[in-house]
Amino acid sequence: FAQSWSRIRGLSASAYGATFGHFGVGLTVLGIVGMTAWRTEIITVLELGESRELAGFTVTLKSVEDLAGYNYDGESGIFEVSKGGMTQTLQSEHRIYRVTGQPTTEVGLRTTPLGDLYVVLGDPQENSQRPAWVARMYYNPLVSWIWLGALVMAFGGGLSLFDRRIRVGA
């Protein structure tokens, strides 16, 4: 063990940088694979108080309120997201800009190290018995690992710049 530890400590900064860089590539690839292979989504109509299950989360539409911004009108949806006894409130907005009539949405986002949950409030549904809205819910697992991998690669590249052999010529 002592000899192995001595050899590890004797490695150059560029060797450590390459190790971190390759580890970062691995994290990025795992993030991309997880996001594309295991992504789930639901597009549904929700009435107030109604819930849907998505990737272990229970998403409930709690309320919808009218919005009036300085250049848009719209609706704001309050969603309650629960999983494993933990509850969080997400707010999503459906906006229509007055000048252009262009509709946009502001997503409600819950980010964790294992995945991101997106909740989007859509158009109101006039043909239902009670007030209802289209809701889009997406779960992208491991998406934050893509960014973590990029940071680890950048750290590895920066660490390799401390290698004395590279700086001697300069």
VEXKOL-929934 format. One line per 8 residues: number of its first residue (from 1); their letters; for each residue x, y, z of C-alpha. Coordinates in Angstrom, 1 decimal. Example, Ala and Ser with C-alpha at 12.3 -4.5 7.8 and 13.67 -1.06 7.14 Angstrom:
! VEXKOL-929934
1) AS) 12.3/-4.5/7.8 | 13.7/-1.1/7.1
This chain:
! VEXKOL-929934
1) FAQSWSRI) 0.0/0.0/0.0 | 2.8/2.4/0.9 | 4.5/1.9/-2.4 | 1.3/2.3/-4.4 | 0.5/5.5/-2.5 | 4.0/6.8/-3.2 | 3.6/6.2/-6.9 | 0.2/7.9/-7.0
9) RGLSASAY) 1.6/10.9/-5.2 | 4.5/11.0/-7.7 | 2.3/11.3/-10.8 | 2.4/14.5/-12.8 | -0.4/17.0/-12.8 | -1.2/16.2/-16.5 | -1.8/12.5/-15.4 | -4.3/13.7/-12.8
17) GATFGHFG) -5.8/16.1/-15.4 | -6.3/13.3/-17.9 | -7.9/11.2/-15.2 | -10.4/13.9/-14.3 | -11.0/14.7/-17.9 | -11.9/11.1/-18.8 | -14.0/10.7/-15.7 | -15.9/13.9/-16.8
25) VGLTVLGI) -16.5/12.4/-20.3 | -17.9/9.3/-18.6 | -20.3/11.4/-16.4 | -21.4/13.3/-19.5 | -22.0/10.1/-21.5 | -24.0/8.6/-18.6 | -26.1/11.8/-18.3 | -26.9/11.8/-22.1
33) VGMTAWRT) -27.7/8.0/-22.0 | -29.9/8.4/-18.9 | -31.7/11.4/-20.3 | -32.5/9.9/-23.7 | -33.2/6.3/-22.6 | -35.2/6.8/-19.4 | -37.0/10.1/-20.0 | -40.8/10.0/-19.3
41) EIITVLEL) -43.5/12.4/-20.1 | -47.2/12.9/-19.7 | -49.5/15.3/-21.5 | -52.9/15.3/-19.8 | -55.9/17.4/-18.8 | -56.1/18.3/-15.0 | -58.9/19.8/-13.1 | -58.2/21.7/-9.8
49) GESRELAG) -57.1/19.2/-7.1 | -56.5/16.4/-9.6 | -53.3/14.4/-9.5 | -51.1/12.4/-11.9 | -48.2/10.0/-11.3 | -44.9/10.5/-13.1 | -41.6/8.7/-12.4 | -42.5/8.2/-8.7
57) FTVTLKSV) -43.7/11.8/-8.3 | -47.3/12.8/-7.6 | -48.1/16.1/-9.3 | -51.3/17.9/-8.2 | -52.8/21.0/-9.7 | -53.6/23.1/-6.7 | -54.7/26.4/-8.2 | -54.7/28.6/-11.3
65) EDLAGYNY) -54.7/32.4/-11.1 | -54.9/35.1/-13.7 | -51.8/37.1/-14.5 | -51.3/40.6/-15.8 | -47.7/41.5/-16.6 | -46.5/44.8/-18.1 | -46.7/43.4/-21.6 | -48.6/40.1/-21.3
73) DGESGIFE) -51.7/38.4/-19.8 | -51.9/34.8/-18.8 | -52.5/32.3/-16.1 | -50.2/31.0/-13.3 | -50.6/27.4/-12.2 | -49.5/26.2/-8.8 | -48.5/22.5/-8.7 | -47.7/20.5/-5.6
81) VSKGGMTQ) -45.1/17.8/-6.2 | -44.6/15.0/-3.7 | -42.3/12.0/-3.5 | -41.3/10.0/-0.5 | -43.0/12.3/2.0 | -41.3/15.4/0.7 | -43.5/18.1/-0.9 | -42.5/21.0/-3.0
89) TLQSEHRI) -44.6/23.7/-4.8 | -43.9/24.5/-8.4 | -45.3/27.5/-10.4 | -45.8/27.4/-14.1 | -47.1/30.2/-16.3 | -49.0/30.3/-19.6 | -48.5/33.8/-21.1 | -49.9/35.6/-24.1
97) YRVTGQPT) -48.1/38.7/-25.1 | -50.4/41.6/-26.0 | -48.6/43.1/-29.0 | -47.8/39.9/-30.9 | -50.4/37.5/-29.5 | -47.5/35.0/-29.1 | -48.2/32.4/-26.4 | -45.3/31.2/-24.2
105) TEVGLRTT) -44.9/29.1/-21.1 | -42.7/29.4/-18.1 | -41.8/26.0/-16.7 | -42.0/24.8/-13.1 | -38.7/23.0/-12.4 | -37.6/20.6/-9.7 | -33.9/19.8/-10.0 | -32.2/16.9/-8.1
113) PLGDLYVV) -28.9/15.2/-8.7 | -30.8/12.2/-10.1 | -33.1/14.1/-12.5 | -35.2/17.1/-13.4 | -39.0/17.3/-13.2 | -40.6/19.9/-15.5 | -44.3/20.9/-15.1 | -45.9/23.1/-17.7
121) LGDPQENS) -49.4/24.7/-17.6 | -51.1/24.7/-21.0 | -54.3/26.0/-22.5 | -57.6/25.9/-20.6 | -60.1/23.3/-21.7 | -63.5/24.8/-22.3 | -65.3/21.6/-23.1 | -65.0/19.9/-19.7
129) QRPAWVAR) -67.6/20.0/-16.9 | -65.3/21.9/-14.5 | -62.4/24.2/-15.2 | -59.5/22.2/-16.5 | -56.1/22.8/-18.1 | -53.7/20.9/-20.3 | -50.6/20.0/-18.2 | -47.3/18.7/-19.6
137) MYYNPLVS) -45.0/16.9/-17.2 | -41.5/15.7/-18.1 | -38.9/13.8/-16.1 | -35.4/13.7/-17.4 | -33.1/11.5/-15.3 | -29.4/12.3/-14.9 | -29.6/15.5/-16.9 | -27.5/17.3/-14.3
145) WIWLGALV) -24.7/14.8/-14.8 | -24.1/16.3/-18.3 | -23.2/19.7/-16.7 | -21.3/18.0/-13.8 | -19.2/16.0/-16.4 | -18.4/19.3/-18.3 | -17.2/20.9/-15.0 | -15.1/17.9/-14.2
153) MAFGGGLS) -13.6/17.9/-17.7 | -12.8/21.7/-17.3 | -11.2/21.0/-13.9 | -9.1/18.2/-15.4 | -8.0/20.5/-18.2 | -7.1/23.3/-15.7 | -5.2/20.8/-13.5 | -3.1/19.6/-16.4
161) LFDRRIRV) -1.9/23.1/-17.0 | -0.1/22.9/-13.6 | 2.3/20.2/-15.0 | 5.8/21.6/-14.8 | 6.9/19.8/-18.0 | 4.4/21.8/-20.0 | 5.5/25.2/-18.6 | 9.3/24.7/-19.0
169) GA) 9.3/25.7/-22.6 | 7.4/28.9/-21.9
